């Protein structure tokens, strides 16, 4: 199935989730552009895809700090220059700083809000003008179960992801007349570096509470992204899709 033949997809971030999503989009015939502040992460993601045999002409890697509107606008301009359009945005860029509120510094709060929430604003603002012009667009934002219900995560992270949910519902309502859909995915605990950054006790507690009794795979989130970013989901907008093994 090649739902993305002729489609171009901007993926912010170049971590574990972005890698899985990029591979899924390429497998389905699309072209992708990674945007990340880390050149090392960009190089690693592109090298991995090349090793798997994907066409380098279908892959872009553009340095970008999502805290900067100028950087996000530059990424979109580069994609349009090379491929003529941006069909979809998948916003995965994010960080965690989990700690009790009484131990959280002002900087810990602001750093997470700046990347996880303001970065989403910048990314969406960058792609919307050209999507409006073409009257076509698919926007998929990565939220979290931590923004949907009480969890042992930092208040900064919970607030940022709850904000992503609000952006999703608002933009779906505001952009619908231009045939632009906006949806979010709220994953539960996944096998990756962000999950393993928390303590062993927290890891075990997360896993024990999942009805399906296992952690999620990034490929399972990527499969949901592929649906929401494709025309299969042309009449789905404003949804927060939970991908968490029944945890919520």
Secondary structure, 3 states (H helix, E strand, C coil): CCCCCCCEEEEECCCHHHHHHHHHHHHCCCEEEEEECCHHHHHHHHHHHHHCCCCHHHEEEEECCCCCHHHHHHHHHHHHHHHCCCCEEEECCCCCCCCCHHHCCHHHHHHHHHHHHHHHHHHHHHHHHHHHHHCCEEEEEECCHHHCCCCCCCHHHHHHHHHHHHHHHHHHHHHHHHCEEEEEEEECCECCHHHHCCCHHHHHHHHHCCCCCCCECHHHHHHHHHHHCCHHHCCCCCCEEEECCCCC
